[in-house]
Amino acid sequence: MKNSQKKGIAAALVGIGAGALAWWQYKRMSPEQKKNLKSKVSNAGDRIKDTAKDVESSISEKYNELKGTAKEKVEQAKS
């Protein structure tokens, strides 16, 4: 077994252990704590979605700007 495979297996086991610990802690939470956690996760998801939309629109704007500049350069080169 290669060293990288051993590291991958070790990482997977650590991930499984962390997931099991998180699940166990979640099951021990009070309903109010669960509600707060769900709210935090939901808010984080909303922020991630908003950021992704902002990045997408920014990339789209830059692409259109570059496309227009490229067309101008091509027209100038033809002249």
Stockholm file with secondary structure:
# STOCKHOLM 1.0

chainA/1-79         MKNSQKKGIAAALVGIGAGALAWWQYKRMSPEQKKNLKSKVSNAGDRIKDTAKDVESSISEKYNELKGTAKEKVEQAKS
#=GR chainA/1-79 SS CCHHHHHHHHHHHHHHHHHHHHHHHHHHSCHHHHHHHHHHHHHHHHHHHHHHHHHHHHHHHHHHHHHHHHHHHHHHHHC
#=GC SS_cons        CCHHHHHHHHHHHHHHHHHHHHHHHHHHSCHHHHHHHHHHHHHHHHHHHHHHHHHHHHHHHHHHHHHHHHHHHHHHHHC
//
